[in-house]
Amino acid sequence: MKIAIITSGFLPVLDGVTVSGFYRVQKLSQLGHQVLLFCPDYSPLAHLYPNWKDYTGNLFPGVQIVNLPSTPFLYFDRNVGFNTYKIVRRELQKFQPEIIHVDEPERLFFAFFRLAGIALAQQHKIPCVCTFRTNFLDYFDDFLPFPKDINLMFKLIFEKSFVRIYNQYDLTLVSSSVTYKKIVNMGVKNAMYLNFHGIDLEKFQSTTVTANFWESNYQIPDLNNKVKIIFLGRLTKDKGWKFTLDAFVRLQQLVNPENVAVLIVGDGGMRDEISTRLAELTINVYLLGRVSPDHIPNILKNSDFHVTASEKETRGLSVLEAFAAGIPVVAPRAGGVTENIQDGWNGLLFTPGDLENFCEKLKLLIEDSDFRGKMGINAKESVAEYSWDNAVANLVKIWQEQIHRP
C-alpha cells in the first residue's frame, strides 16, 4: 500500500504523538508498505535537538520523510509554514498515494490555512482520513492569558470550527473510548474508536532491573534503597506541574524524604520554574532532561512507579509504557488515562485537583512495596495485547476498507 501521512509533529520532538508516529512508520516499513510523511522542519531547533537530522529523508526502507519549512510553535516545537502546501501537492503528485492520512487536522488547518489533504484526495479520487490526537480546546486555560469568560467564548468558537474541520474527512479515528464519546457529543459525525496505540513489548521484556542503574547511566548515586518515582512528559502547564509542585511540598510532610527519589524525564517551558521550586524541597529530585525513546524502557523498569498529573490526555502513551515495564501508575481520574488504569489493580486514580487525595495515593505506594509489586504484575498483564503488530494491523485494515469502499 502507498500511504501519505501529513502530520503536525514528528521526532526529534518527544511526546505521545511523535513517538507513536515513529514506531508506526517503522512497523509499516517492516510490513512492506510505502510511506511518504510530511512534518515540520526542526533544523531551527538544532540547539534543542542536535540529532534532528536522524529523522529526515529515507528513515526506513520505503519510508520517506519530507520536512516542510516551519514557524515557531511553543518553546520546543514547530508548525508547518502556511506557504508550504505547494510542496505537499508536488510531492504527492509524484508519489501517487492510495490513501492520505492526516494527524491533528485542526492544528494543520491553522498552519496551512486550508484543510490538509482533502482537495488532493478528491482530485485523485482516493480516501482521506484523519486522527483526533489532542484535546486542544482543553488547553486554552493553560496557554491563553485571558479571563475565563473570554477563554470560554474562544472555546465555543473554536469548537465549532474544529467540528467542521473533522467532519470534512472520510473518517475521524480516535484511540480512546473516553475521547470518542467526547468528540461525538461535540458534533463529530464520522468518528470511529480504534486502538492504534502500541508498545514495543519485546524491548520492554528484554529490560531488567539493574544494580546501580542510576549511578552507572545518569551519575545519580545511592538510589538502590530509595523508592523511585518517575515522571515522564513535557514540562509545561498542561501537564499539571503547578499542582504537582504543590503536592511535593505536602508530600515531604507525610513521608520520610530520605526514602524517596523523584526522577523527571522531559523538558519544556517550565523547566527553570520547576528546578527552582524543587531546590526548596528536602525530597531528592533529579531532572534528567530529554531522553531518547530507546532509553525509556530501562528507565521505567528501574523505577518503582510512574506519576502523571495531566487531566487532558486523549490516551497517555507513558501510562502504557509504564505498565509494559511492570510498574503501576498514579494519575487523575480524568481524560483518556482512565481507559487503562483500573483503580487499585494496576494503578491508583486520584480526584483531580485534590492535593490531599493525590498525596495519599503517593504515600500509599511509597510505603507499601508489596502493593506496588502486585499492581506492577497486573499492569504488565494489562498491556499484553498492545503490540505495534496489533495496532498497525488495525490501522491498515481501516485504510484498506476505505480504499476499497464503493
C-alpha positions as a Markdown table, in Angstrom:
| # | Residue | x | y | z |
|---|---|---|---|---|
| 1 | Met | 0.0 | 0.0 | 0.0 |
| 2 | Lys | 1.2 | 3.6 | -0.7 |
| 3 | Ile | 0.3 | 5.8 | 2.3 |
| 4 | Ala | 0.8 | 9.6 | 2.5 |
| 5 | Ile | 0.8 | 10.9 | 6.1 |
| 6 | Ile | 0.5 | 14.6 | 6.8 |
| 7 | Thr | 1.3 | 15.2 | 10.5 |
| 8 | Ser | 1.7 | 18.2 | 12.8 |
| 9 | Gly | 4.8 | 16.8 | 14.5 |
| 10 | Phe | 7.4 | 14.1 | 14.4 |
| 11 | Leu | 10.7 | 13.2 | 16.1 |
| 12 | Pro | 13.0 | 14.7 | 17.4 |
| 13 | Val | 10.2 | 16.4 | 19.3 |
| 14 | Leu | 9.2 | 13.9 | 22.1 |
| 15 | Asp | 5.6 | 13.4 | 23.0 |
| 16 | Gly | 3.0 | 10.7 | 22.6 |
| 17 | Val | 2.0 | 11.8 | 19.1 |
| 18 | Thr | 5.6 | 11.9 | 17.7 |
| 19 | Val | 6.9 | 8.7 | 19.4 |
| 20 | Ser | 3.9 | 6.6 | 18.3 |
| 21 | Gly | 4.2 | 8.1 | 14.8 |
| 22 | Phe | 7.8 | 7.0 | 14.6 |
| 23 | Tyr | 7.1 | 3.4 | 15.7 |
| 24 | Arg | 4.1 | 3.2 | 13.4 |
| 25 | Val | 6.0 | 4.1 | 10.2 |
| 26 | Gln | 8.8 | 1.7 | 11.4 |
| 27 | Lys | 6.3 | -1.1 | 11.5 |
| 28 | Leu | 4.7 | -0.1 | 8.2 |
| 29 | Ser | 8.2 | -0.3 | 6.6 |
| 30 | Gln | 8.7 | -3.8 | 8.1 |
| 31 | Leu | 5.4 | -4.9 | 6.5 |
| 32 | Gly | 6.5 | -3.7 | 3.1 |
| 33 | His | 4.3 | -0.6 | 2.8 |
| 34 | Gln | 5.5 | 2.6 | 1.2 |
| 35 | Val | 5.1 | 5.8 | 3.3 |
| 36 | Leu | 5.5 | 9.5 | 2.4 |
| 37 | Leu | 5.4 | 11.5 | 5.6 |
| 38 | Phe | 5.2 | 15.3 | 5.8 |
| 39 | Cys | 6.1 | 17.1 | 9.0 |
| 40 | Pro | 7.7 | 20.4 | 10.1 |
| 41 | Asp | 11.4 | 21.1 | 9.7 |
| 42 | Tyr | 13.1 | 21.1 | 13.0 |
| 43 | Ser | 16.5 | 22.4 | 12.0 |
| 44 | Pro | 15.8 | 25.9 | 13.6 |
| 45 | Leu | 15.7 | 24.0 | 16.9 |
| 46 | Ala | 19.1 | 22.3 | 16.4 |
| 47 | His | 20.2 | 23.9 | 19.8 |
| 48 | Leu | 17.4 | 21.8 | 21.5 |
| 49 | Tyr | 17.6 | 18.8 | 19.1 |
| 50 | Pro | 21.2 | 18.3 | 17.8 |
| 51 | Asn | 20.0 | 14.9 | 16.4 |
| 52 | Trp | 17.3 | 16.4 | 14.2 |
| 53 | Lys | 18.9 | 15.0 | 11.0 |
| 54 | Asp | 18.4 | 11.5 | 12.3 |
| 55 | Tyr | 14.7 | 11.8 | 11.5 |
| 56 | Thr | 14.7 | 13.2 | 7.9 |
| 57 | Gly | 14.9 | 11.7 | 4.4 |
| 58 | Asn | 14.9 | 7.9 | 4.0 |
| 59 | Leu | 14.1 | 7.0 | 7.6 |
| 60 | Phe | 13.4 | 3.3 | 6.9 |
| 61 | Pro | 13.1 | 1.2 | 3.7 |
| 62 | Gly | 10.1 | 2.6 | 1.9 |
| 63 | Val | 9.6 | 5.5 | 4.3 |
| 64 | Gln | 10.5 | 9.0 | 3.1 |
| 65 | Ile | 10.3 | 12.0 | 5.5 |
| 66 | Val | 9.6 | 15.4 | 3.9 |
| 67 | Asn | 10.4 | 18.3 | 6.3 |
| 68 | Leu | 8.4 | 21.4 | 5.4 |
| 69 | Pro | 9.7 | 24.9 | 6.2 |
| 70 | Ser | 8.4 | 25.7 | 9.6 |
| 71 | Thr | 7.4 | 28.5 | 12.0 |
| 72 | Pro | 7.7 | 28.7 | 15.9 |
| 73 | Phe | 5.1 | 26.8 | 17.9 |
| 74 | Leu | 5.6 | 26.9 | 21.7 |
| 75 | Tyr | 9.1 | 26.6 | 23.2 |
| 76 | Phe | 10.0 | 23.2 | 21.9 |
| 77 | Asp | 8.0 | 22.7 | 18.7 |
| 78 | Arg | 7.4 | 23.9 | 15.2 |
| 79 | Asn | 4.4 | 24.3 | 12.9 |
| 80 | Val | 4.5 | 23.8 | 9.1 |
| 81 | Gly | 4.6 | 27.1 | 7.3 |
| 82 | Phe | 1.4 | 28.5 | 5.7 |
| 83 | Asn | 3.0 | 28.7 | 2.2 |
| 84 | Thr | 4.4 | 25.2 | 2.2 |
| 85 | Tyr | 1.4 | 23.3 | 0.9 |
| 86 | Lys | 2.7 | 23.6 | -2.6 |
| 87 | Ile | 5.5 | 21.2 | -1.6 |
| 88 | Val | 2.9 | 18.8 | -0.3 |
| 89 | Arg | 1.0 | 19.0 | -3.6 |
| 90 | Arg | 4.1 | 18.5 | -5.7 |
| 91 | Glu | 5.4 | 15.5 | -3.7 |
| 92 | Leu | 2.0 | 13.8 | -3.6 |
| 93 | Gln | 1.7 | 14.2 | -7.3 |
| 94 | Lys | 4.9 | 12.3 | -7.7 |
| 95 | Phe | 4.2 | 9.7 | -5.0 |
| 96 | Gln | 0.6 | 8.9 | -6.2 |
| 97 | Pro | -0.7 | 7.5 | -2.8 |
| 98 | Glu | -3.7 | 5.2 | -2.4 |
| 99 | Ile | -4.8 | 6.9 | 0.8 |
| 100 | Ile | -4.0 | 10.2 | 2.7 |
| 101 | His | -3.9 | 10.1 | 6.5 |
| 102 | Val | -3.8 | 13.4 | 8.4 |
| 103 | Asp | -2.8 | 13.7 | 12.1 |
| 104 | Glu | -4.2 | 16.7 | 14.1 |
| 105 | Pro | -6.1 | 18.3 | 11.1 |
| 106 | Glu | -7.2 | 21.3 | 13.2 |
| 107 | Arg | -3.6 | 22.3 | 14.0 |
| 108 | Leu | -2.6 | 21.8 | 10.4 |
| 109 | Phe | -5.6 | 23.8 | 9.2 |
| 110 | Phe | -4.4 | 26.9 | 11.1 |
| 111 | Ala | -0.9 | 26.3 | 9.9 |
| 112 | Phe | -1.6 | 25.7 | 6.2 |
| 113 | Phe | -4.8 | 27.9 | 6.2 |
| 114 | Arg | -6.6 | 25.1 | 4.4 |
| 115 | Leu | -7.9 | 21.6 | 5.0 |
| 116 | Ala | -4.9 | 19.3 | 4.7 |
| 117 | Gly | -5.2 | 16.5 | 2.1 |
| 118 | Ile | -8.9 | 16.7 | 1.3 |
| 119 | Ala | -8.8 | 18.6 | -2.0 |
| 120 | Leu | -5.9 | 16.5 | -3.2 |
| 121 | Ala | -7.7 | 13.3 | -2.2 |
| 122 | Gln | -10.9 | 14.4 | -4.0 |
| 123 | Gln | -8.8 | 15.3 | -7.1 |
| 124 | His | -7.3 | 11.8 | -7.3 |
| 125 | Lys | -10.4 | 10.0 | -6.1 |
| 126 | Ile | -8.7 | 8.5 | -3.0 |
| 127 | Pro | -9.8 | 8.4 | 0.6 |
| 128 | Cys | -8.6 | 10.9 | 3.2 |
| 129 | Val | -8.9 | 10.0 | 6.8 |
| 130 | Cys | -7.7 | 11.8 | 10.0 |
| 131 | Thr | -6.8 | 11.2 | 13.6 |
| 132 | Phe | -8.1 | 13.1 | 16.6 |
| 133 | Arg | -4.9 | 13.3 | 18.7 |
| 134 | Thr | -5.0 | 16.2 | 21.2 |
| 135 | Asn | -7.8 | 17.9 | 23.2 |
| 136 | Phe | -6.6 | 21.4 | 22.1 |
| 137 | Leu | -9.8 | 23.0 | 23.5 |
| 138 | Asp | -8.8 | 21.8 | 27.0 |
| 139 | Tyr | -5.5 | 23.7 | 26.8 |
| 140 | Phe | -6.9 | 27.2 | 26.3 |
| 141 | Asp | -6.8 | 28.0 | 30.0 |
| 142 | Asp | -3.2 | 26.9 | 30.1 |
| 143 | Phe | -1.9 | 28.9 | 27.2 |
| 144 | Leu | -4.2 | 31.9 | 26.6 |
| 145 | Pro | -3.7 | 34.7 | 29.1 |
| 146 | Phe | -7.4 | 35.9 | 29.1 |
| 147 | Pro | -10.1 | 35.8 | 31.8 |
| 148 | Lys | -12.1 | 32.6 | 32.0 |
| 149 | Asp | -15.2 | 34.2 | 30.3 |
| 150 | Ile | -13.2 | 35.2 | 27.3 |
| 151 | Asn | -11.5 | 31.8 | 27.1 |
| 152 | Leu | -14.9 | 30.2 | 27.2 |
| 153 | Met | -16.1 | 32.3 | 24.3 |
| 154 | Phe | -12.9 | 31.3 | 22.3 |
| 155 | Lys | -13.5 | 27.7 | 23.1 |
| 156 | Leu | -17.1 | 27.8 | 21.8 |
| 157 | Ile | -16.0 | 29.5 | 18.6 |
| 158 | Phe | -13.1 | 27.1 | 18.0 |
| 159 | Glu | -15.1 | 24.0 | 19.0 |
| 160 | Lys | -17.5 | 24.7 | 16.1 |
| 161 | Ser | -14.5 | 25.3 | 13.7 |
| 162 | Phe | -12.8 | 22.0 | 14.9 |
| 163 | Val | -16.0 | 20.0 | 14.4 |
| 164 | Arg | -16.5 | 21.4 | 10.9 |
| 165 | Ile | -12.9 | 20.5 | 10.1 |
| 166 | Tyr | -13.2 | 16.9 | 11.3 |
| 167 | Asn | -16.5 | 16.3 | 9.6 |
| 168 | Gln | -14.9 | 17.1 | 6.2 |
| 169 | Tyr | -12.8 | 13.9 | 6.3 |
| 170 | Asp | -14.0 | 10.4 | 5.3 |
| 171 | Leu | -13.2 | 9.2 | 8.8 |
| 172 | Thr | -12.0 | 10.5 | 12.2 |
| 173 | Leu | -10.1 | 7.9 | 14.1 |
| 174 | Val | -9.7 | 8.2 | 17.9 |
| 175 | Ser | -7.8 | 5.9 | 20.2 |
| 176 | Ser | -9.8 | 6.3 | 23.4 |
| 177 | Ser | -13.4 | 5.4 | 24.1 |
| 178 | Val | -13.5 | 8.3 | 26.6 |
| 179 | Thr | -12.3 | 10.7 | 23.9 |
| 180 | Tyr | -14.6 | 9.1 | 21.3 |
| 181 | Lys | -17.7 | 9.9 | 23.4 |
| 182 | Lys | -16.4 | 13.4 | 24.0 |
| 183 | Ile | -16.0 | 14.3 | 20.3 |
| 184 | Val | -19.2 | 12.7 | 19.3 |
| 185 | Asn | -21.0 | 14.9 | 21.8 |
| 186 | Met | -19.2 | 17.9 | 20.3 |
| 187 | Gly | -20.7 | 17.0 | 16.9 |
| 188 | Val | -18.1 | 14.9 | 15.1 |
| 189 | Lys | -20.3 | 12.6 | 13.0 |
| 190 | Asn | -17.6 | 10.4 | 11.3 |
| 191 | Ala | -15.8 | 9.3 | 14.5 |
| 192 | Met | -14.5 | 5.7 | 14.9 |
| 193 | Tyr | -12.9 | 4.3 | 18.1 |
| 194 | Leu | -9.9 | 2.2 | 17.2 |
| 195 | Asn | -6.9 | 1.0 | 19.2 |
| 196 | Phe | -3.9 | 2.2 | 17.2 |
| 197 | His | -1.6 | 2.7 | 20.2 |
| 198 | Gly | 1.2 | 0.2 | 20.6 |
| 199 | Ile | 4.3 | -0.5 | 22.6 |
| 200 | Asp | 7.5 | -2.3 | 21.6 |
| 201 | Leu | 6.7 | -5.2 | 24.0 |
| 202 | Glu | 9.9 | -7.1 | 23.1 |
| 203 | Lys | 12.1 | -4.1 | 24.1 |
| 204 | Phe | 10.3 | -3.8 | 27.4 |
| 205 | Gln | 10.5 | -7.6 | 28.0 |
| 206 | Ser | 14.2 | -7.6 | 27.4 |
| 207 | Thr | 15.0 | -5.0 | 30.0 |
| 208 | Thr | 15.9 | -5.9 | 33.6 |
| 209 | Val | 16.3 | -4.2 | 37.0 |
| 210 | Thr | 20.0 | -3.5 | 37.2 |
| 211 | Ala | 22.0 | -2.8 | 40.3 |
| 212 | Asn | 23.4 | 0.8 | 40.4 |
| 213 | Phe | 21.5 | 1.6 | 37.2 |
| 214 | Trp | 21.0 | 5.2 | 38.0 |
| 215 | Glu | 24.6 | 5.8 | 39.1 |
| 216 | Ser | 26.1 | 3.9 | 36.0 |
| 217 | Asn | 23.9 | 5.7 | 33.4 |
| 218 | Tyr | 23.0 | 9.1 | 35.0 |
| 219 | Gln | 25.6 | 9.6 | 37.7 |
| 220 | Ile | 23.0 | 9.6 | 40.4 |
| 221 | Pro | 24.3 | 7.7 | 43.4 |
| 222 | Asp | 22.6 | 6.0 | 46.4 |
| 223 | Leu | 19.2 | 5.2 | 44.9 |
| 224 | Asn | 19.2 | 1.5 | 45.4 |
| 225 | Asn | 17.3 | 1.7 | 48.7 |
| 226 | Lys | 15.0 | 4.6 | 47.8 |
| 227 | Val | 11.5 | 4.5 | 46.3 |
| 228 | Lys | 12.0 | 5.9 | 42.8 |
| 229 | Ile | 9.1 | 7.9 | 41.4 |
| 230 | Ile | 9.3 | 8.6 | 37.7 |
| 231 | Phe | 7.6 | 11.5 | 35.8 |
| 232 | Leu | 7.7 | 11.2 | 32.1 |
| 233 | Gly | 6.5 | 14.0 | 29.9 |
| 234 | Arg | 6.7 | 17.7 | 28.9 |
| 235 | Leu | 7.5 | 20.3 | 31.5 |
| 236 | Thr | 4.5 | 22.5 | 30.6 |
| 237 | Lys | 1.4 | 23.9 | 32.3 |
| 238 | Asp | -0.9 | 21.5 | 30.6 |
| 239 | Lys | 0.8 | 18.5 | 32.3 |
| 240 | Gly | -0.3 | 19.7 | 35.8 |
| 241 | Trp | 3.1 | 20.8 | 37.0 |
| 242 | Lys | 1.9 | 23.6 | 39.3 |
| 243 | Phe | -0.4 | 21.2 | 41.1 |
| 244 | Thr | 2.5 | 18.6 | 41.3 |
| 245 | Leu | 4.9 | 21.1 | 42.8 |
| 246 | Asp | 2.5 | 22.0 | 45.5 |
| 247 | Ala | 1.9 | 18.3 | 46.1 |
| 248 | Phe | 5.7 | 17.7 | 46.6 |
| 249 | Val | 5.7 | 20.3 | 49.4 |
| 250 | Arg | 2.9 | 18.5 | 51.2 |
| 251 | Leu | 4.3 | 15.0 | 50.5 |
| 252 | Gln | 7.6 | 15.7 | 52.3 |
| 253 | Gln | 5.5 | 16.3 | 55.4 |
| 254 | Leu | 3.8 | 12.9 | 55.1 |
| 255 | Val | 6.7 | 10.6 | 54.3 |
| 256 | Asn | 10.4 | 10.4 | 55.2 |
| 257 | Pro | 12.1 | 12.4 | 52.3 |
| 258 | Glu | 15.2 | 10.3 | 52.7 |
| 259 | Asn | 13.4 | 7.3 | 51.5 |
| 260 | Val | 12.2 | 8.9 | 48.2 |
| 261 | Ala | 13.8 | 9.9 | 44.9 |
| 262 | Val | 11.8 | 11.8 | 42.2 |
| 263 | Leu | 13.1 | 11.5 | 38.7 |
| 264 | Ile | 11.8 | 13.8 | 36.0 |
| 265 | Val | 12.3 | 12.9 | 32.3 |
| 266 | Gly | 11.4 | 15.7 | 29.9 |
| 267 | Asp | 11.8 | 19.3 | 29.0 |
| 268 | Gly | 9.7 | 22.4 | 28.3 |
| 269 | Gly | 9.0 | 26.0 | 29.1 |
| 270 | Met | 8.5 | 25.4 | 32.9 |
| 271 | Arg | 11.9 | 23.7 | 33.4 |
| 272 | Asp | 13.5 | 26.7 | 35.2 |
| 273 | Glu | 10.5 | 27.2 | 37.4 |
| 274 | Ile | 10.3 | 23.6 | 38.3 |
| 275 | Ser | 14.0 | 23.4 | 39.0 |
| 276 | Thr | 13.8 | 26.5 | 41.3 |
| 277 | Arg | 10.8 | 25.2 | 43.2 |
| 278 | Leu | 12.3 | 21.7 | 43.6 |
| 279 | Ala | 15.5 | 23.2 | 45.0 |
| 280 | Glu | 13.5 | 24.2 | 48.1 |
| 281 | Leu | 12.4 | 20.6 | 48.8 |
| 282 | Thr | 14.1 | 18.1 | 51.1 |
| 283 | Ile | 13.0 | 15.2 | 48.8 |
| 284 | Asn | 15.7 | 14.0 | 46.4 |
| 285 | Val | 14.7 | 15.3 | 43.0 |
| 286 | Tyr | 16.6 | 14.9 | 39.7 |
| 287 | Leu | 15.8 | 16.5 | 36.3 |
| 288 | Leu | 17.1 | 14.3 | 33.5 |
| 289 | Gly | 16.0 | 16.5 | 30.6 |
| 290 | Arg | 15.3 | 15.0 | 27.2 |
| 291 | Val | 15.9 | 11.3 | 26.9 |
| 292 | Ser | 15.9 | 9.1 | 23.7 |
| 293 | Pro | 12.8 | 6.9 | 23.4 |
| 294 | Asp | 15.2 | 3.9 | 23.2 |
| 295 | His | 16.2 | 4.6 | 26.8 |
| 296 | Ile | 12.7 | 4.8 | 28.2 |
| 297 | Pro | 12.2 | 1.0 | 28.8 |
| 298 | Asn | 15.2 | 0.8 | 31.1 |
| 299 | Ile | 14.4 | 4.0 | 32.9 |
| 300 | Leu | 10.8 | 2.8 | 33.7 |
| 301 | Lys | 12.0 | -0.7 | 34.5 |
| 302 | Asn | 14.4 | 0.6 | 37.1 |
| 303 | Ser | 11.7 | 2.9 | 38.7 |
| 304 | Asp | 9.1 | 1.9 | 41.3 |
| 305 | Phe | 6.0 | 3.7 | 39.9 |
| 306 | His | 5.1 | 6.4 | 37.3 |
| 307 | Val | 3.1 | 9.5 | 38.1 |
| 308 | Thr | 1.2 | 12.0 | 35.9 |
| 309 | Ala | -1.0 | 14.9 | 36.9 |
| 310 | Ser | -2.2 | 15.7 | 33.4 |
| 311 | Glu | -6.0 | 15.7 | 33.2 |
| 312 | Lys | -6.2 | 16.3 | 29.4 |
| 313 | Glu | -4.6 | 13.2 | 27.8 |
| 314 | Thr | -6.5 | 11.5 | 24.9 |
| 315 | Arg | -4.9 | 8.2 | 26.0 |
| 316 | Gly | -1.5 | 8.6 | 27.6 |
| 317 | Leu | 1.3 | 6.6 | 25.9 |
| 318 | Ser | 3.5 | 6.9 | 29.0 |
| 319 | Val | 0.9 | 5.0 | 31.1 |
| 320 | Leu | 1.0 | 2.1 | 28.6 |
| 321 | Glu | 4.8 | 2.2 | 28.7 |
| 322 | Ala | 5.0 | 2.1 | 32.5 |
| 323 | Phe | 2.6 | -0.9 | 32.5 |
| 324 | Ala | 4.8 | -2.6 | 29.9 |
| 325 | Ala | 7.8 | -2.1 | 32.3 |
| 326 | Gly | 5.8 | -3.7 | 35.1 |
| 327 | Ile | 5.3 | -0.7 | 37.3 |
| 328 | Pro | 2.0 | 0.9 | 38.5 |
| 329 | Val | 0.8 | 4.4 | 37.6 |
| 330 | Val | -0.8 | 7.2 | 39.7 |
| 331 | Ala | -3.0 | 9.5 | 37.6 |
| 332 | Pro | -6.0 | 11.8 | 37.9 |
| 333 | Arg | -9.5 | 10.4 | 37.3 |
| 334 | Ala | -9.8 | 12.4 | 34.2 |
| 335 | Gly | -9.3 | 12.1 | 30.4 |
| 336 | Gly | -8.1 | 9.2 | 28.4 |
| 337 | Val | -5.7 | 7.8 | 31.1 |
| 338 | Thr | -8.7 | 6.2 | 32.8 |
| 339 | Glu | -9.1 | 3.9 | 29.7 |
| 340 | Asn | -6.3 | 1.6 | 31.0 |
| 341 | Ile | -5.9 | 2.3 | 34.7 |
| 342 | Gln | -8.1 | 0.1 | 36.9 |
| 343 | Asp | -8.0 | 1.8 | 40.3 |
| 344 | Gly | -6.4 | -0.4 | 42.9 |
| 345 | Trp | -5.5 | -3.2 | 40.4 |
| 346 | Asn | -2.8 | -1.8 | 38.1 |
| 347 | Gly | -2.6 | 1.8 | 39.3 |
| 348 | Leu | -4.3 | 4.4 | 41.5 |
| 349 | Leu | -6.6 | 7.2 | 40.4 |
| 350 | Phe | -6.9 | 10.4 | 42.5 |
| 351 | Thr | -9.5 | 13.1 | 42.5 |
| 352 | Pro | -8.5 | 15.9 | 40.0 |
| 353 | Gly | -7.3 | 19.0 | 41.8 |
| 354 | Asp | -7.5 | 17.3 | 45.3 |
| 355 | Leu | -4.0 | 17.8 | 46.7 |
| 356 | Glu | -4.6 | 15.7 | 49.8 |
| 357 | Asn | -6.1 | 12.8 | 47.8 |
| 358 | Phe | -3.1 | 12.9 | 45.4 |
| 359 | Cys | -0.6 | 12.8 | 48.3 |
| 360 | Glu | -2.5 | 9.9 | 50.0 |
| 361 | Lys | -2.1 | 7.8 | 46.8 |
| 362 | Leu | 1.6 | 8.6 | 46.6 |
| 363 | Lys | 2.2 | 7.9 | 50.3 |
| 364 | Leu | 0.4 | 4.5 | 49.9 |
| 365 | Leu | 2.7 | 3.4 | 47.1 |
| 366 | Ile | 5.8 | 4.8 | 48.7 |
| 367 | Glu | 5.2 | 2.9 | 51.9 |
| 368 | Asp | 3.7 | -0.4 | 50.6 |
| 369 | Ser | 6.2 | -2.3 | 48.5 |
| 370 | Asp | 4.1 | -5.5 | 48.3 |
| 371 | Phe | 1.2 | -3.5 | 47.0 |
| 372 | Arg | 3.4 | -1.9 | 44.4 |
| 373 | Gly | 4.7 | -5.3 | 43.3 |
| 374 | Lys | 1.2 | -6.8 | 42.9 |
| 375 | Met | 0.0 | -3.9 | 40.9 |
| 376 | Gly | 3.1 | -4.0 | 38.7 |
| 377 | Ile | 2.4 | -7.6 | 37.8 |
| 378 | Asn | -1.2 | -6.7 | 36.9 |
| 379 | Ala | 0.0 | -3.7 | 35.0 |
| 380 | Lys | 2.2 | -5.8 | 32.8 |
| 381 | Glu | -0.6 | -8.3 | 32.1 |
| 382 | Ser | -3.0 | -5.5 | 31.2 |
| 383 | Val | -0.9 | -4.4 | 28.1 |
| 384 | Ala | -0.1 | -7.8 | 26.7 |
| 385 | Glu | -2.0 | -7.1 | 23.5 |
| 386 | Tyr | -0.7 | -3.6 | 22.9 |
| 387 | Ser | 1.9 | -4.6 | 20.4 |
| 388 | Trp | 2.7 | -2.5 | 17.3 |
| 389 | Asp | 1.8 | -5.5 | 15.2 |
| 390 | Asn | -1.8 | -5.3 | 16.5 |
| 391 | Ala | -2.0 | -1.6 | 16.5 |
| 392 | Val | -0.7 | -1.2 | 12.9 |
| 393 | Ala | -2.8 | -4.2 | 11.7 |
| 394 | Asn | -5.9 | -2.3 | 13.0 |
| 395 | Leu | -4.9 | 0.8 | 11.1 |
| 396 | Val | -4.0 | -1.0 | 7.9 |
| 397 | Lys | -7.4 | -2.8 | 7.9 |
| 398 | Ile | -9.2 | 0.5 | 8.2 |
| 399 | Trp | -7.1 | 2.1 | 5.4 |
| 400 | Gln | -7.8 | -0.9 | 3.1 |
| 401 | Glu | -11.5 | -0.7 | 3.8 |
| 402 | Gln | -11.5 | 2.9 | 2.9 |
| 403 | Ile | -9.6 | 2.3 | -0.3 |
| 404 | His | -12.0 | -0.4 | -1.4 |
| 405 | Arg | -15.1 | 1.4 | -0.3 |
| 406 | Pro | -17.5 | 2.0 | -3.3 |
